[in-house]
Structure formats: structure tokens, C-alpha cells
């Protein structure tokens, strides 16, 4: 069922973004056995028994099970989850996979989405073989390399002159005016069902880390990690949740104190007003977590380190490493800790910063 995070009202598992009260929704199901419910697939279909989709409507492209590389980072172990190895080059394929499966199940053939690039590319890629027309709203500032890919995938592009929030507003207005289904990954409860599988994979590969650092703009990955580890705990599979750290871009913070320096390099998390802010605060509170703000120069330094280490990622991915350095230096993360660092997007989609 779908449950409102504000008033607790319950809805059936149809494609719906918000409660009648305006609150955001999450899928709630009872799972009783983790390893007993795994399927034999070596991709995301391994977790179908934990996802709110049937097996009759699944997109042909399937997100990968991504590797986790362990590296010593000073006094701690960094567990780099290589999420940029998905078909479209970002973790968003996980959420898109579940979303498109749900759209196929309900016979929805035309959708609207707003995105800074990665979510749009993921939706275009998975919609094409599913026969879904994707209207994608993007800023004029979106990297040309991403726009070129979107055009080749047959997406209908709508350009907006304004910041990320303006793009969101124009997409909603268009969807309402044209009567087309809006599939915002910011609000979509099925998207988070996809991103929670990062926690499942991590648990199978390396167990439960002490800390999980995730880029947090709209919060889709951050909340997915929280939901995935929470479900593992509720199944009795793990005893405690890892501490969750929301890593945000300077000048765009919604959880940290707002700074005066805009980190425009980490453009994927330049979202100052996420609709799931209350759930993000709840995730931090329940895990004794915290928020860290990262500025542009810190992002560049971390990106350079990642390239030298063999990780070809886009700038937003680098903020988690910058945050790790900061927290280790301050003593917030103690020596010997095991820290999960999802690398969220591929650097192959852009030339700037490679």
C-alpha cells in the first residue's frame, strides 16, 4: 500500500505522487525473509519480491548489480559503490526501472518529467523500448553532451530559462494543462523503491557499513538507502542502521545551514527546496545522522582524487569523498570506520571536469 508521510492515509498501489492532503507517499509492505526471498538473477531483478511491481511488465533494460570497491582513505575504509555503471550512467536507473514497470502495468504511454540531466536520460532510455513518450523539461544550462543523448533517444525536450526549481514548476504546469502523467522522481514513491536496492546490494556485498554518505538534493538516493536498511532491520536481518550523512551543495542546502557560496559544480544536487524534506529529516534523526555542506573547490579536489584512483565520475559524485575528508578531519567519523560512498553518475557523459 501507499502511505502518506504527513497524515498516514493509505492508498492502493497505483501510480500516484501525493496524498490528498499534499503529503508525500511511501510504499509500505511487510517482508519477512531477506535471503529466502532473493531470486537467482544477477541484476536488479534479484530483488523483485521486495518491489511493488509484477513480473509481467518489466522494462527490457535492467539496472546492474554494481560492484563495491574498498579503498583505505586515511584512517577509514571507503566502500565506493560504482553506481555510474548502470545502463544510462547513473543510479537513477534503479528508480526509473520500477517507475517504468509501474507505468507499463497501468497502460500509461505518455509522461512528463523535469530533470537536470541524469533522471531525464534514464527515463528516455527506459521509455523508448517500453513505447512511452517522454516529455522532458530541462534547463538551458544542461550540459550539451546530455542533451545530445536525450535527442538521440527520441525524447521530446522542453527548455526552460531558469533555475532547477523553475524547471520543476514549468513541468508541473505543462502536465496539468495537457492532462499527461507527471512522474517527478522527487515525489514518486516507486522511484525510492528502486533506489532502496542499493542498501540490499551493499548488505550482500560488504555487510552493514558504519556510515553511509549520499549526495542529497531531492533525496531520492538518500531516502532509498534509509528505506532499504530500515527494511533489512525490520526483517530482523540487521540489528542497527548505519549513520546516514546527507551531503549537500553549498548555497543550496535544505538540511544544513545555508552558506553564501554557491556550489554550481555539483549541479545534480542544486535543489534548495526538496518536497521530501520532512522524510529526509526523519532519516537523519532515526539514524543519528547529520548533514554536511560541500563547496565548489572541495568538489573539484575530490573529483581530481577520484580520477587518479580510476573512478570516472561526474562532479556531483565527488561530494561524498569531500564530505568524508571533512568528517574524518573533524573527528566526527572515527578511525577504523567503514564508510559507504555511492558514486552516482558517470563522467563519460560530459567533457567538463574529465
C-alpha positions as CSV (number, residue, x, y, z in Angstrom):
1,X,0.0,0.0,0.0
2,X,0.9,3.7,-0.3
3,X,1.1,5.6,3.0
4,X,1.1,9.4,3.4
5,X,4.1,10.6,5.4
6,X,2.1,13.5,6.8
7,X,-1.4,12.2,7.7
8,X,-0.9,8.5,7.5
9,X,-3.7,7.9,4.9
10,X,-3.4,4.7,2.9
11,X,-3.9,4.2,-0.8
12,X,-3.7,1.2,-3.1
13,X,-0.5,0.7,-5.1
14,X,-1.5,2.6,-8.2
15,X,0.7,5.4,-9.8
16,X,0.2,8.3,-7.5
17,X,2.6,11.1,-6.4
18,X,0.9,12.7,-3.4
19,X,-1.8,12.3,-0.8
20,X,-5.0,14.4,-1.0
21,X,-3.6,16.4,1.9
22,X,-0.5,17.2,-0.1
23,X,1.8,14.9,1.8
24,X,4.4,12.7,0.1
25,X,3.9,8.9,-0.2
26,X,6.0,5.8,0.6
27,X,5.3,2.2,-0.2
28,X,4.7,0.1,2.9
29,X,4.9,-3.7,2.7
30,X,5.7,-6.4,5.2
31,X,8.7,-8.5,4.3
32,X,9.7,-11.4,6.5
33,X,12.8,-13.1,4.9
34,X,15.6,-11.4,3.0
35,X,17.8,-14.3,1.7
36,X,14.7,-16.5,1.5
37,X,13.1,-14.1,-1.0
38,X,16.0,-13.4,-3.3
39,X,15.7,-14.5,-6.9
40,X,18.6,-16.0,-8.9
41,X,19.0,-13.1,-11.3
42,X,22.4,-11.3,-11.3
43,X,20.8,-7.9,-11.8
44,X,18.2,-5.8,-10.1
45,X,15.5,-8.4,-10.8
46,X,17.1,-10.3,-7.9
47,X,15.0,-8.1,-5.6
48,X,11.7,-8.3,-7.4
49,X,10.0,-9.9,-4.4
50,X,10.7,-6.6,-2.5
51,X,9.4,-4.3,-5.2
52,X,5.8,-3.2,-5.9
53,X,5.7,-4.4,-9.5
54,X,4.6,-7.6,-11.1
55,X,6.8,-9.8,-13.3
56,X,4.6,-9.3,-16.4
57,X,5.6,-5.7,-17.1
58,X,9.3,-5.1,-16.8
59,X,11.4,-2.8,-19.0
60,X,13.9,-4.6,-21.3
61,X,16.9,-2.7,-19.9
62,X,17.7,-3.8,-16.4
63,X,19.9,-2.0,-13.9
64,X,23.1,-3.8,-12.9
65,X,24.2,-5.1,-9.6
66,X,27.1,-2.6,-9.2
67,X,30.4,-3.5,-7.6
68,X,31.7,-2.1,-4.3
69,X,35.4,-1.2,-4.3
70,X,37.1,-0.9,-0.8
71,X,40.0,1.6,-0.5
72,X,41.8,2.8,2.5
73,X,41.1,6.6,2.9
74,X,43.4,7.7,5.7
75,X,42.3,6.0,8.9
76,X,39.0,4.7,7.5
77,X,37.8,2.3,4.8
78,X,35.9,3.8,1.9
79,X,33.4,1.5,0.3
80,X,32.9,3.0,-3.2
81,X,29.6,1.8,-4.7
82,X,30.0,2.2,-8.5
83,X,26.5,3.4,-9.3
84,X,27.7,5.1,-12.5
85,X,28.0,1.7,-14.2
86,X,24.2,1.4,-14.9
87,X,22.9,1.4,-18.5
88,X,22.3,5.2,-18.6
89,X,25.3,6.0,-16.4
90,X,23.7,6.9,-13.1
91,X,21.9,5.4,-10.0
92,X,18.7,6.9,-11.3
93,X,18.2,3.8,-13.4
94,X,17.1,1.9,-10.3
95,X,14.2,4.3,-9.7
96,X,13.3,4.6,-13.3
97,X,13.2,0.8,-13.7
98,X,10.5,0.4,-11.1
99,X,8.7,3.5,-12.3
100,X,8.5,2.4,-15.9
101,X,7.4,-1.1,-14.9
102,X,4.5,0.6,-13.0
103,X,3.6,2.8,-15.9
104,X,3.6,-0.3,-18.2
105,X,1.4,-2.2,-15.8
106,X,-1.1,0.7,-15.8
107,X,-1.0,1.3,-19.6
108,X,0.4,4.8,-19.3
109,X,2.0,5.8,-22.6
110,X,2.9,9.4,-22.2
111,X,4.7,11.1,-19.3
112,X,6.3,14.4,-18.1
113,X,9.5,14.7,-16.1
114,X,11.8,17.5,-15.1
115,X,15.5,16.9,-14.6
116,X,18.9,18.4,-14.5
117,X,20.0,15.6,-16.9
118,X,20.6,12.2,-15.4
119,X,16.9,11.4,-14.5
120,X,15.8,12.7,-17.9
121,X,18.4,10.5,-19.6
122,X,17.4,7.4,-17.6
123,X,13.7,8.0,-18.3
124,X,14.4,8.5,-22.1
125,X,16.4,5.2,-22.2
126,X,13.9,3.1,-20.4
127,X,10.8,4.7,-22.0
128,X,12.0,4.0,-25.6
129,X,11.7,0.2,-25.7
130,X,8.6,0.4,-23.4
131,X,6.7,2.6,-26.0
132,X,6.3,5.5,-23.7
133,X,6.6,9.1,-24.9
134,X,8.7,11.1,-22.5
135,X,8.3,14.9,-22.3
136,X,11.5,16.1,-20.6
137,X,11.8,19.5,-19.1
138,X,15.4,20.7,-18.8
139,X,17.3,24.0,-18.2
140,X,19.1,25.8,-21.0
141,X,22.1,25.3,-18.7
142,X,22.0,21.5,-19.0
143,X,25.3,20.1,-20.3
144,X,25.2,19.8,-24.2
145,X,26.5,16.2,-24.0
146,X,23.5,15.1,-22.0
147,X,21.1,17.0,-24.3
148,X,22.6,15.3,-27.4
149,X,22.0,11.9,-25.8
150,X,18.4,12.8,-25.0
151,X,17.7,13.8,-28.5
152,X,19.1,10.6,-29.9
153,X,16.8,8.6,-27.6
154,X,13.8,10.3,-29.1
155,X,12.8,12.3,-26.0
156,X,10.5,15.4,-26.5
157,X,12.6,18.2,-25.0
158,X,11.2,21.3,-23.4
159,X,13.7,24.0,-22.5
160,X,13.2,26.3,-19.5
161,X,15.0,29.6,-18.9
162,X,15.5,29.5,-15.1
163,X,17.0,27.5,-12.2
164,X,16.2,24.0,-11.2
165,X,13.0,25.0,-9.3
166,X,11.7,26.9,-12.3
167,X,12.1,23.8,-14.5
168,X,10.1,21.9,-11.9
169,X,7.3,24.5,-11.9
170,X,7.0,24.5,-15.7
171,X,6.9,20.8,-16.0
172,X,4.0,20.6,-13.5
173,X,2.1,23.3,-15.3
174,X,2.5,21.6,-18.6
175,X,1.4,18.2,-17.2
176,X,-1.7,19.7,-15.7
177,X,-2.6,21.7,-18.8
178,X,-2.1,18.8,-21.2
179,X,-3.5,16.1,-18.9
180,X,-0.3,14.0,-19.1
181,X,1.0,11.9,-16.2
182,X,3.7,13.7,-14.2
183,X,6.4,11.3,-13.0
184,X,8.6,13.5,-10.9
185,X,11.3,11.4,-9.2
186,X,11.3,14.0,-6.4
187,X,7.7,12.8,-5.4
188,X,7.4,9.4,-7.0
189,X,7.2,6.7,-4.2
190,X,8.1,4.0,-6.8
191,X,11.4,5.7,-7.6
192,X,12.5,5.3,-3.9
193,X,11.5,1.6,-4.1
194,X,14.2,1.3,-6.8
195,X,16.9,3.2,-5.0
196,X,16.5,1.2,-1.8
197,X,18.1,-1.7,-3.6
198,X,21.5,0.0,-3.2
199,X,21.1,-0.9,0.5
200,X,20.3,-4.5,-0.3
201,X,23.3,-4.9,-2.6
202,X,25.6,-3.3,-0.1
203,X,24.5,-5.6,2.6
204,X,25.0,-8.7,0.4
205,X,28.5,-7.4,-0.7
206,X,30.1,-5.9,2.4
207,X,27.6,-6.2,5.2
208,X,26.4,-3.1,7.1
209,X,28.7,-0.1,6.9
210,X,29.2,2.2,9.9
211,X,28.4,5.3,7.9
212,X,26.6,6.0,4.6
213,X,27.3,9.2,2.8
214,X,25.0,10.2,0.0
215,X,24.5,13.3,-2.2
216,X,21.2,14.8,-1.1
217,X,19.4,17.2,-3.3
218,X,15.9,15.9,-3.8
219,X,16.8,13.0,-1.5
220,X,15.8,10.0,-3.8
221,X,19.1,8.1,-3.1
222,X,19.4,9.2,0.5
223,X,15.9,8.1,1.3
224,X,16.2,4.9,-0.7
225,X,19.2,3.9,1.4
226,X,17.3,4.7,4.6
227,X,14.3,2.7,3.5
228,X,16.4,-0.2,2.3
229,X,18.4,-0.5,5.5
230,X,15.2,0.0,7.6
231,X,13.5,-2.9,5.8
232,X,16.5,-5.1,6.4
233,X,16.3,-4.2,10.1
234,X,12.5,-4.8,10.2
235,X,13.1,-8.3,8.7
236,X,15.5,-9.0,11.5
237,X,18.3,-9.2,9.1
238,X,20.4,-6.5,10.7
239,X,20.5,-5.1,14.3
240,X,21.2,-1.4,13.7
241,X,21.0,1.1,10.9
242,X,24.2,2.8,9.7
243,X,24.5,6.5,10.4
244,X,23.3,8.4,7.3
245,X,25.1,11.6,6.2
246,X,23.3,13.9,3.8
247,X,25.9,15.6,1.6
248,X,24.6,18.9,0.1
249,X,25.9,21.5,-2.3
250,X,26.9,24.9,-0.8
251,X,24.3,27.6,-1.3
252,X,21.6,25.1,-2.0
253,X,21.3,23.4,1.4
254,X,17.9,22.3,2.8
255,X,19.2,20.3,5.8
256,X,22.4,22.1,6.6
257,X,22.7,25.8,7.4
258,X,22.6,27.7,4.2
259,X,26.0,29.0,3.1
260,X,26.7,32.1,1.0
261,X,28.9,30.3,-1.6
262,X,27.1,28.6,-4.5
263,X,28.5,25.2,-5.5
264,X,27.4,25.2,-9.1
265,X,29.8,22.3,-9.9
266,X,27.6,19.7,-8.1
267,X,24.6,20.7,-10.2
268,X,22.8,17.4,-9.7
269,X,22.0,18.3,-6.1
270,X,21.4,22.1,-6.5
271,X,17.8,21.7,-5.1
272,X,17.2,24.1,-2.2
273,X,13.5,23.1,-1.7
274,X,13.0,19.3,-1.9
275,X,9.4,18.2,-1.3
276,X,10.6,15.3,0.9
277,X,12.4,17.4,3.3
278,X,10.5,16.1,6.4
279,X,11.3,12.5,5.4
280,X,15.0,13.4,5.0
281,X,15.0,15.0,8.5
282,X,13.3,11.8,9.8
283,X,16.0,9.6,8.3
284,X,18.8,11.7,9.9
285,X,17.0,11.6,13.2
286,X,16.4,7.9,13.2
287,X,20.0,7.0,12.2
288,X,21.7,9.6,14.4
289,X,22.9,11.1,11.2
290,X,24.0,14.5,10.1
291,X,24.3,16.9,7.2
292,X,27.5,18.2,5.5
293,X,27.8,21.1,3.1
294,X,30.4,21.0,0.4
295,X,31.7,24.0,-1.6
296,X,32.9,24.1,-5.2
297,X,36.7,23.9,-4.6
298,X,36.2,20.9,-2.3
299,X,34.2,19.2,-5.0
300,X,36.9,19.8,-7.6
301,X,39.7,18.5,-5.3
302,X,37.7,15.3,-4.6
303,X,36.9,14.8,-8.3
304,X,40.6,15.0,-9.1
305,X,41.3,12.4,-6.5
306,X,38.7,10.1,-7.8
307,X,40.0,10.3,-11.4
308,X,43.5,9.5,-10.2
309,X,42.0,6.5,-8.3
310,X,40.4,5.2,-11.5
311,X,36.8,6.4,-10.9
312,X,35.5,8.3,-14.0
313,X,32.5,10.1,-12.5
314,X,30.7,13.4,-12.8
315,X,31.3,16.2,-10.3
316,X,28.2,15.6,-8.1
317,X,29.6,12.1,-7.3
318,X,32.6,13.7,-5.8
319,X,30.9,15.5,-2.9
320,X,30.7,12.3,-0.8
321,X,34.5,12.0,-0.8
322,X,34.9,15.7,0.1
323,X,32.4,15.1,3.0
324,X,34.3,12.1,4.2
325,X,37.6,14.0,4.3
326,X,35.9,16.8,6.3
327,X,34.2,14.4,8.8
328,X,37.4,12.4,9.3
329,X,39.4,15.6,9.9
330,X,36.9,16.9,12.5
331,X,36.8,13.5,14.3
332,X,33.1,13.0,13.5
333,X,33.9,9.7,11.8
334,X,36.3,7.8,14.0
335,X,39.4,5.8,12.9
336,X,38.6,2.3,11.6
337,X,35.1,3.1,10.4
338,X,33.7,1.5,7.2
339,X,32.0,4.2,5.1
340,X,29.7,3.6,2.1
341,X,30.3,6.2,-0.7
342,X,27.9,5.8,-3.7
343,X,29.4,7.2,-6.9
344,X,26.2,8.3,-8.6
345,X,26.9,9.4,-12.1
346,X,29.3,8.7,-15.0
347,X,31.9,11.2,-16.3
348,X,31.6,9.8,-19.8
349,X,28.5,11.9,-20.4
350,X,30.5,15.1,-20.2
351,X,33.8,16.6,-21.2
352,X,34.0,19.3,-18.5
353,X,35.9,18.1,-15.5
354,X,37.3,14.9,-17.0
